[in-house]
Amino acid sequence: MNYEFWFVVGSQFLYGPEVLETVAQRAAEMAEELSRVLPYPLVYKVTAKTNQEITDVVKEANYDDNCAGIVAWCHTFSPSKMWINGLANLQKPYCHLATQYNVEIPNEEIDMDFMNLNQAAHGDREHGFIVARLRLPRKVIAGHWTDKTVQKRLGDWMKAAIGVAVSKEMKVMRFGDNMREVAVTEGDKVEVQTKLGWQVNTWAVGDLVKEMNAVTDAEIDALVEVYKASYDVATDNMDAIRYQAREEIAIKRMMDAEGCKAFSNTFQDLYGMEQLPGLASQHLMAQGYGYGGEGDWKVSAMTAIMKAMGENGNGASAFMEDYTYNLVPGAEYSLGAHMLEVCPSVAAGKPRIETHHLGIGMNQKDPARLVFEGKEGDAIVVSLIDMGGRLRLICQDIHCVKPILPMPNLPVARVMWRAEPSLTTGVECWITAGGAHHTVLSYDVSAEQMKDWANMMDIEFVHITKDTTVEGLEKELFYNDIAWKLKAL
């Protein structure tokens, strides 16, 4: 999809044709200049002066799949009642850019003609009122349009809006059901499709096995060469690697045929398969597909969405699981990993393909997988949970470190991090909020972007930061519960 964002500028006929012509020229110039630095094109559409013009551009945006959102600005004074009909029907993410064309007030040039043309401070407040009055989810970004901070914030909002577009088209392919008796991987698929747009359906593992049997040796040979070029091969068991290639080709073929961008499976249901997909799942995630272990379709979809929100539309985001803690005072860290399936986009170096026994599940043979350490840097972990009647998105700030131990006998990809505000308080907050053991760990997507995404999707957002306390979080969750129950009435 060739995503773009539309720039709609507000004005009115009162100023006369010369002013309106100047406004249109400046708006087109701003859109062109901003498009040079933003992650997606900003297309100037209209200087809106009437109810009909605004309604028409909103209708057009709603039905244009390439339009991922609208950025509005009022260069002059735009009476806000004319925006009501259009905004009441808007179905795309909305950002209010509160800016002005000029950087400073020109001492010698400022007169009433200048004031009539440059009324952004006036117009943006009028516009801001009507959006607040309509209770429309929106992002407000204030500052000069050439300022790098403003441009960065607008670009980040665009990426969050891309997450909305991807979410609305999300299809998840489930191979079998979720792991038996696990609570957090359950959820209301009707509610999720209603709120987030996800289509979550099941395909039989037997169908996958049938597709695997149709994969040719030539196709496997070609994919193995891709593996060799991308990763260091640290095993002599080429049969295991070729089997993973067979699984990957079959899974990708089935997903692409159905338009799916995410999938899940479980080690409890490998009917007719020799190995749980490890390397296969990891390499699919490296291509932007989402994955969820143990049948966790929610984290699968969130992985695909957050990867699409990242750098170049496929950022450093990965399916993750909290495995164990280092509780030594002064060196408290979480160790995140999974049996086989962590995306190599978060690797600090070139991953190695290794083959080892997997002592869980129905594997007949030892699966091949990528083994690596995660890179250092600030990141977030995110969990989407079903609270019954509403969805809650939990986000925690973390700082990833080089693992403090080499762990030579742990044959899986691993990431180690320090959680905010501290390991123990962070764990208490996470558990208090109901956070799952599966998460998406991302170096590319920020907490602010996830907050924007949750706001656009109209779901609850909980953020655990360096300043969060258990007591404060308990109060926040209590008030959230009341607010969301009232909202549902």
N, C-alpha and C positions, 0 to 999 in steps of 0.2 A: 504494500500500500504506500502510495506517495503522499504522506501526511503533510498538511499545511495548516496554518492558522490565519483567521481572517481579522483584519484591522478595520473596525467600524468607528467612525469619528462623528461625534454629535455636534450639531449646530442648529441654526434656524434661518428663515428667510429675512428676518428683521435687519440683518447687517448689510444686505445688498449683494449684488452679483460679484463685485470685485473682491470683497472679503471672502465669500464662499469659494471663489476660484483660488485665492491664496491658501485657504485652509486645505483644499483638495491637493494642491501642489505640495504643500508641506507634509501632508499625511502620506502621500506617495513617496516622497523623499525619505521620510522617517522609516517607512516600511522597507524600502529598498536597502537603506543603510543598516537597519537592524537585522535584516535577513543575512547579511554578511557575517554576523557574529553569533546569531542564534542557532540552535541545533536543528531547527525546522524553519521553512520559509514563512514569513509574515506577509500576507497579501492584502494590500489596501483594496477594500471593496466599495465603500460608499461614505460620503459625508451625509449623514442622515438628518433630514430636516422635517420629516413628517412621520406620523404614526404608520402610514402605509409603507414608507421606505424601510422603516425598522422592522415591521412585521414581515415584509417580503424577504429581507436578508436573513432573518432568523429562520423562516421556512426553508429557504435555500440551504442554509447551513445544516439544518436538521436532516435533510435528505441527501446531503453530499458526503459520501463515505470518506473522501479525502480530507474534509474539514474536521480537524480534531478539537477545535475550540475557537472562541471569539475573544479578541482583545479589544476593549472599548476605551475611548478617550474623548473628552469633550474639550476641543481646542477653544471654542467659544461657549457662550451660555446656551445650553440645550434644555428647554423646558421638559421636565421629567415625565409629565403625564403622557407624552407621545411615545414613551418607551414601554408603557404598561402592557399593551397587547402582545408585543413581540416577546418581551422577557417572560411573560406568563406562559408562553409556549416553548421556551428555549429548552432543548434537550442535549445541548453540548456544554462542556466546561466553559466557565466565564471568568475572565480576568479584567479588572479595572486598573488600567495604567494611569495613575494620577501624575501627569507630567506637564511640561510646557515646551514650546518650541525653542524659546530662547533660554540661555543659562542665567543671565542676570538682567536686572532692570536697567535699561539704557538711560542714563541721567539726562542727556541732551535730547534724545529722540522721543521720550515718553510724553504723549499728549492724549487727547481723547480718542483719536483714530487708533493709536497703538493700544489703548485700553479696550476698545471695542473688539479689536482683532485677537488680543491675547487675554482671554478671560478663563483660562483653564482652572485657576484657583476658585473661580465662581462656578464654572460649569461642572467641574468634577464633584463639588459638594452637592449640587442639585442632583446630579446623577447618582451619587452615592446614597442619597436619601431614598430614592425610589427602589433601588436594589435591596436596601435594608428593609424597606416597608414591605416588599414582596417576599422577604425572607429567602431570597435566592442564594444558593451556595455560590460564593465567588472568592477570588483572590484579589486583594488590594495591594498594589505595589506603587510606592511613591518615590519620586526622585527624578532627576533629569535623564532623559532617554539615552544619552551618550555615556552615562556613568556605568563603569564596569560592574559595580555591585548590582545596580538595577538590571543590567543585561543578564547577569548571572542568575538572579532571582527569576526573571522572566523565562530564561531558558530552562531552569529547573521546574518551573510550573508547567511549561510545555511538555517536559518529559513525564510529569505526573498525569497530564491530560492524555498522553499517548497510552499510559497505563489504563486509563478509562476506555479508550477506543479498543485496545486489545482485550480488555475484560469483557466488553459488550459482545465480542465475537468469539469468546473462549469456548472451546470444546475440549473436554477431558475424556480420554479413552481409559477406562478401567479394565484391566485384565484380572478377572475374578473380583472378589469382594475384598473388604478390608480385613486386617488381622483379627482373628476371633477374640471377642470379649474386650477389645480396646475401645474406650469411651470417646477419646478426643478426636479420633478419625471419623466418627459418625457426624451426621449433620443433615439439615433439611435441604435437600436438593431443589425443591420447589422454591423455597425462600431465597436460596442463592441465585437461582435463575431469575427470579423476580427483581432482586436488588442489584445483582452484579452482572447478570447476563450470561452466566456460565451454563452450558449444556453438559451435564455429567451423566454418562451412560456406560454400560458394561458390555464388554466383548469377551467371549469365552476363550480361555487359554488354548483350547483345542483349535480355535480358529487361527490363533497365532502360530501354533505348531504346524498347521497346514500351510501357512504362508512361509514359514521357515523351510519347510521341505521343498518349496518351489524355488528357493534361492539357488543360483548357479555357482559353480566353482569360480567362474570368471568374475562374477560380482564380488565374491569373497576375496579373491586375489587382489582386486583393485582397492577394496577397503583396507585390507591388511597393509598395503603400501602406504595408504594415508596414515595409518597408525604408526608405521615405522618412521615416517617423515615428521610426525607431530610429537612422538614420545620416544623415550629410551626403552628398548626392549630388554628386560632383565630376567628373562625366563627362556628355557629351551622348549617349553611346552607349547609349541605352535598350534597344536590341535585345539587347545583351550582358547587361544586368541582367535582362531578361525571360527570357532563355535560362537564366540561373542560377536564377531562380524556378521555371522548368519542371523543371530538374534537382532542385531541393530538394523540390518537391512529390512528384515521382516516387520519390525515394529514401526520403522519410519514409513514403510510402504503403506501399512494399514492406517497410520495416523494421517498421512498426506491424502490418502483416498477419501477420508472422512472429514478433512479439514480440521483435524485436531492439532493443538499446539502443546498438549500436556498429556501425560499418562501416569498410571500408577500400577503397581503389582504387589504381590506379597509372597514371601518365601514359603508360606503355607499352601500355596496353590501353584505348583510347577508341573501340572499334569502333562506328561509327554515331553518335558524338557530335561536336559541333563544338568543345566546350570542356571542359577539365578543371574539375570543380566547385570553385570557389573561394569566392565569396560564399555559395553554397549550403551548402558544408561548414561554413563559419564560423558561419552563422546556425543550422544544426542543432546545432552544439556549444553555442551560446548557449542552446539549449533543453534541454541536458543530455545530448545524444547524444555518444558517443565517436567519435573519428576517428583513423585511422592512414594516413599517406601511404605510397606505394610498397608497398602491400599489407601493411603492418605491423599485423597483427591484435592482437598483444600490447599495443602502446601504445594501440591503439584501445580495447580493453576497459579498460585501466588509466585512460584519460582519463575514461570514463564512470563508473567506480567512484570515482575521486577527486573528480569533480564531485559525485557523490551524497554523499560524505563531507563536503563543504564546507558553507558557510553556507546555511541554508534548503534543503538538499538539492540545490543546484546552485551550487557555489561557484566562485571564481576559480581555475580549473585549466584548462590548455590544452596541447594537442599542441604539441611544441616540437622544435627541432633546433639543435644547435650549428653555426653557419655559419662564423664566422671570429673571429680574435682581434685585440685591440689589445695589442701587446707592448711599448709604450713604458714604460720604467721609471717606476714610480710611478703609472702609469695603465693597469694591466693588466686588461682586461675581455674577457668573452665576448660575442659578438653572436649572439643566437638569433633565428631566423626560420624561415620555410619559403616555398616558392614562392608559395603562396596561402592556406594553411590554418592560421591561428592564431586561437584563439577570442577574440572581443572582450571576454570577461569579464575579461581582464587589461589592458585598455586604460586609459591615464591620462586620456584625454578621449574625446570623441565620435568614433568612427571615420568615415572617409570612404570612400565607394564610388568606386573608380577603375577604369579599364579600361586595360590595357597589354599589349603583346606579351609572350608567355611563350616564351622561346627554348629550350624543351626539351619533348619529348613530341610527341604527335600532334595538337595543337590546330590546327583549321582557322581559328579566329577568336580574337581577343584576349579573354581571360577577364576578367570583372569580379571584383574582390576588395575586402576591407576593408583599408585602410591606416591604421596608428596606431602610437604608441609605447606600450610597456608602462609600468605605473605603478611608482613607487619602493616599496621595502619589502623586508623579509626574506621569503624564500621557500625552496622546495626544488625540486630536480629529481630525478626518479625514473625508473629503468629496470628493467624485468623481463626477465631473460635466461634462456635454456635452457642449462644447463651439461652436459646429457647425463646423465640419471639424477636430476637435481634442478633446481629453479628457484631463481634468486638474485634478490633484490630489492635494488637499489643505490640509496641515497639520499644526496644531497649538499646540504649547507647552502649557500645563496647569498644575496647581497644585491643586489637589483635597483636600478638607478640610472636617472636620466634619461639617455638616450643622449648621449654627450659630443660627438657630431657630428650635424648635421642630416640628412646623407645624402639630399639632395633628389632624387637620381636612383635611389634604391632603392625601387621601388614595391611594397613588401610590409610587412606588420605586423612590427615588430621589438621585441625586449626585450634590454636590455643588463644584464649583472650581473657582480659580483665574486664569484668562487668561493672557498670555504674549502678549505684553509687559506690558499692563494694560488692565483693562476691556474695557474702552472706545476706546483706540487706537486699541486694539485687535478686537473689534467689527467693527471699521471703516476699518481695514485691511481685515477682513473676508468678509465684504460686498463688498468692492472694488474688491476682487478677485472673487466674485460670489459664495461664499460658501453657501451650502444648509442649511436648518434648521434641516435636519436629518444628523447625523454623526455616525461614529463608535468611541466610547471612549475606549481607551486601556491603561491599566497599564503595559502590557507585551511587547507590540511592540513599538519600538522606532522610532523617526523621521528618523534616519539614515537608519533603515530597510525599512521604507516606501519609502525613496528616492531610495534605491537600487532596491526595487520592481518596482517603476515607471520607473527607468532606464532600467531594464530588459524588461519591457513591452513596452518601447518606447513611453511613454506619458509624458506630462508636469508635473513638480513638483513645488509646491509653498510652502515654509516653513515660517510660522510666528513665530518668536522667540522673546526673550527678547530685541534683538537689532533692530527689525524691526520698520521702520517708515512708515507712510502713503506715504510720498513723495518718499522714496526709493522703496517701493513696486509698486507704480504707474510706476516708470521708469522700474522696472524689468518686469512688465506685458506688458509694451509697447514693450520692446525689445524682450520678449518672443513671442509676437504676430507676430512680423516681422520674427523672426527666424523660427517659426513653419510654417508660410505661405511659406517662401522660401523652407523649407524642403519638403513641399507638392508638389512643382513644379516638 
